[in-house]
Amino acid sequence: MRRAVTLGPKSTLSNSTSRSASLSFSNCLFPTLKDRATLLRGLSGEEAALQLSCRHPFPNQTGTMQNERLFNQSGFYGFVLQSNVLLHRQAAVVATEKLGGWLAEQPGNPAVRILDLACGGWPASIAAVMANHPHTQFHYSGMDINPDQVALASGHFEFPENVASRQILEGNAWDPLRHGIRGQFDLVYSGMNLHHGTPEELAFLAEELSVLIRQGGLFISHDVYRPDHTPYVRRPDANPQKPDESWQLVPPDLLKRKAAAQSLQFDSTPAAWREDYLAVTHAALLDRGADRPGADETARHMRQRDFPVSCSDFQDIFNDAGFTVEICRFDEPNEPLSPYISLCTARPR
Ligand SMILES: C[S@@+](CC[C@H](N)C(=O)[O-])C[C@H]1O[C@@H](n2cnc3c(N)ncnc32)[C@H](O)[C@@H]1O
């Protein structure tokens, strides 16, 4: 049963447009830990067969991401999502408005084709955005690299009733064109994934998006962005503890654009903004009732894998790929991570 709930804190934007964030937000989109036990049941044979047919080969890149414990069905990410430390609810509010503005420009009331990159097992924010536009029909395609998350999203996640069709594919969301995504989309959404990529990988994705998003369409990214004017910390190309485990998200020979030579080196000097981001996340999780092992595991994953570009880097990269960019920064006094999270939109020029 669906229940409308009021989103918690007020959502404010840097352009000082303030709104009381009260939208229809289905509780079941953020399953409680008790609900998660139900979600762990196995898939039916038919569902499993469907997933098998959607599976695409993927080279030994991205390291542990394919079976990262944090994101598995029994992993801790469900708590992270539900605790809202990463501002998923605020992202849903702002993305609902962005989509509303975009829909108002479209003649008639067309069905909207959505691609959700690195959708995870609980695509809660984008599902809330679709639910908040109940008079529009959506065709939803999700992609994730973790088979466990694909199973959860396709087998158990409850999508809103106005989602006319859905398919969840297993594949690399940094190179969707080579991993089974075909056709053009009105909207591509990406939540909490871009912060794993290097600027060159992001430029590669932006070029693929310019093919995948139809003229007049929209890209929405809710993600971690390091504050502008802070030093960039580059992701290592391989796991420093296991040098033969590659962390590259796109095969390097496909990358056209190379970063300036000096920034290609991984620099292990701690950056103050990054230490603060990690400490604040850990403290916020504990403060919202996380158990210590869960908070520790999340912070460990973030230390290993989170190397975000800034919003102005995003803007430069997407401008170069032919997009016009808008940036919404969150200004939430009660949300400790608000300096590190933004919602960026990009439209093909
Ligand atoms: C932090 S979760 C984000 C889930 C959801 N989009 C959200 O906003 O909460 C990151 C997801 O990205 C997936 N992922 C990581 N690397 C990926 C890749 N190269 N391709 C596709 N999915 C990937 C993980 O399996 C995980 O489900």
The ligand as an ORCA input file, in Angstrom:
! r2SCAN-3c Opt
* xyz 0 1
  C      25.853      4.388     -4.557
  S      24.886      3.235     -5.485
  C      23.736      4.312     -6.294
  C      22.403      3.667     -6.498
  C      21.306      4.638     -6.939
  N      21.540      5.140     -8.277
  C      21.186      5.778     -5.974
  O      21.084      6.925     -6.420
  O      21.129      5.533     -4.777
  C      25.994      2.893     -6.699
  C      25.527      1.835     -7.670
  O      26.362      1.915     -8.783
  C      26.598      0.617     -9.244
  N      27.803      0.673    -10.071
  C      29.082      0.888     -9.702
  N      29.876      0.898    -10.781
  C      29.086      0.695    -11.861
  C      29.315      0.595    -13.254
  N      30.529      0.721    -13.784
  N      28.255      0.385    -14.046
  C      26.996      0.235    -13.550
  N      26.730      0.304    -12.240
  C      27.765      0.544    -11.405
  C      26.729     -0.206     -7.994
  O      26.523     -1.581     -8.248
  C      25.641      0.408     -7.133
  O      24.414     -0.241     -7.295
*
